[in-house]
Amino acid sequence: MFTVTTATANNIQTYSNNVRSTNASFTISSTGKATLSIEYNGISGVTKKAIINSKIQKKVGLIWVTVNDAKWEDISKTTNYYNSHSTQLSSKGNYRAYITYVISGNGGKNDEITKTIEKTYS
């Protein structure tokens, strides 16, 4: 007898060397203000540095194009970190936040984590 387990992307827990967790949220208000919040929770004595690159992109045809003034780089040398960025969208459509975390420390190889969150502004 055997058991079959089905996992979805939301239920997969990844293992990291230098960070406990990474989180991001992306909202678009009814007036088109896009807000991206980024966060990580490190491991005391292990997490040394994080470089977080984030951008908001609009879908144009089949490709994603970065919105003007919507690209940021955050650098932190703290165990835990939180920040948010905002921009005003100029038109309605399909948008996404694209975030990459590179977190280093003495827990092993750098953690490279990517998150994508899609939203529609209508």
Secondary structure, DSSP 8 states (H G I E B T S, - for coil): --------GGG-----SSEEEEEEEEEE-TT-EEEEEEEEEE-TTTEEEEEEEEEEEEEETTEEEEEEEEEEEEEE-SSEEEEEEEEE-SS-EEEEEEEEEEEEETTSS-EEEEEEEEEEE-
